[in-house]
Amino acid sequence: MMKTVVKQLLFQSHGRKLQSTAIAFCPWEVARLRTKQQTVLSVRHLSTIHAGVFHGNIQSKTVYYHKCHFSNSLNCLFTKQQFLLNPSDRDFLQSIGVNLHKVPSISVNESALSSVKKLVQFLQDNEIPDHDIVAVIQKYPRIAFVRPLELQDRFQMLYDVGMHRDDVNKLFIRAPSVFSRFKTSTHFQDFIEFLQEVGLPNMHIMRIIQRSPLLLNRVKHIQGIVQHFRDLFQKHGCEEEFPRRIKYLLVQDPLIFIQSLQVIQEKLDFLSSLGIHGKDQIRVICNCPNALRTSDDYKLKVMDFIKHKLNLSQQELINLIIFYPQLLYFSTEKLEKNISFLYSEGFTAKDIIGKPAVLTRSPQLLQKRCRELKEVKFDFSSLHIFLVKPEKYQARLERLRDVEQKASSQDVENT
C-alpha cells in the first residue's frame, strides 16, 4: 500500500505526466541532482514557492538555473540532461512499478523520498486512507519532513484530551499545517494546559480544537486576547463574572480568539458608538459572541430591519438589543419569516418585544406548534408556549389533548 501511495505522489502532482529526469518532493528543501560526473547541484527555496528548471552542458559541468513559479504542492524539477540514478533509488522505483526503460535516467531527492516513506507508513498505521495521505502531502508538502515520532507525540496529546483516533485523523487531514510547525508539540501542550488553567474540562477543549485547530499554535495570542477581556471586565466592575464568561466565549465561538486585538477593539468601539457601554456592552458580547466577529454593516442591517418591522425608536431598539443580544446573530430573512408569521396569527409588536427569543426559533417550529395548539383550542395569551423545551411542550400538548378529548366526549353525552 505504501508503494502505491508514493507512486501517486511521484507521478500525479497536478495531473502532470512524468516527462523529465529529476524529481523533488518539496521545493523549499535542498534538491540534490547527481550528474554522471557526480556533480552536486543544491537549490534552496527562500521566500516564494518555485520549482527549478535546469539546462546545461554536463561535460563542462556548467549548469544554468532559472525559476518557474508553481503552486504550493508537490512539484517536479525538470532537466533535459541525463542524470545518474543511484541503485537504491532504482530498486525502489522499480518495486513500485516505474518502467525505467521509458525513463532511463532519474535523480531523486533521497532525504525527501525517505521522509515520505516514513510518513506514509506512520499514517497508514494510524488507519488514514491512502487517498487522504496523498491529498495531505500534496496540499502541504512540508508535513513530509516532520518526523513520525513528533507526529505521534502530537497525536497522543489530542488522544489525552478525549479525542478518538478517527477525530484526530480528520483533524490532521483538514489542517496538516497545524501539525508541522516548529515546536508544535510544545505549542499543543501549552495550549491545552492554558485552557485547563482557565477551567475548561477536556470535553470543551476537544470541542474548541475541532472547531478551530489553528488555535493550537497561537497560545500566546490567545493569552493576550483573554487578558484584554479580563481588563475590560475589571474596568466595568464585572471581574467576578470573568471566569464563567471567558469559558463561555472560548467554547461558543473560539474563532473570536484568532482575530487581532485591534479588530476586537474596533468591534467594541462600534457597540459604544451605538450607545451600548459598560456592563451592557459586556452583556451583549457574552450573550452574542458573534457580535465580535460579524461586520458592523451586517449588525446595522439587522438592527435597521428590526427597528422598521417592530416600529421602534432608536432607544427602544438599543434597549431590545441589550435585553436580547442574540437577535444580532440571525439573518434578516429568518427574522422576516417569523415576524410576518406572528403578525398573521394576530400577535402584535408589543407581544414580540416582550418575548424576543421567539424570533430566533425556526419558522417551521412556530408554524407546527401553532397548528397543533389550534387543534386543542389553546388560548394564545402570550408567546411563551413557543419557547418551551420540546419535552415539556410535548407533555403539555398531551395534557391539552386529553382535556379536549374529555370535553368533546362530555358534549356528546349532553347532546
Secondary structure as UniProt FT lines:
FT   HELIX           2..11
FT   HELIX           13..15
FT   STRAND          22..23
FT   TURN            27..28
FT   STRAND          31..34
FT   TURN            36..37
FT   STRAND          40..43
FT   STRAND          50..57
FT   TURN            58..61
FT   STRAND          62..69
FT   STRAND          78..79
FT   HELIX           87..95
FT   TURN            96..97
FT   TURN            100..102
FT   STRAND          107..108
FT   HELIX           110..125
FT   TURN            126..127
FT   HELIX           130..139
FT   HELIX           141..145
FT   HELIX           148..160
FT   TURN            161..162
FT   HELIX           165..174
FT   HELIX           176..179
FT   TURN            182..183
FT   HELIX           184..198
FT   HELIX           202..211
FT   HELIX           213..217
FT   HELIX           219..235
FT   TURN            236..237
FT   TURN            239..241
FT   HELIX           242..252
FT   HELIX           254..258
FT   HELIX           261..273
FT   TURN            274..275
FT   HELIX           278..287
FT   HELIX           289..292
FT   HELIX           296..309
FT   TURN            310..311
FT   HELIX           314..323
FT   HELIX           325..329
FT   HELIX           332..344
FT   TURN            345..346
FT   HELIX           349..354
FT   HELIX           356..360
FT   HELIX           363..375
FT   TURN            376..377
FT   HELIX           384..387
FT   HELIX           390..414
//
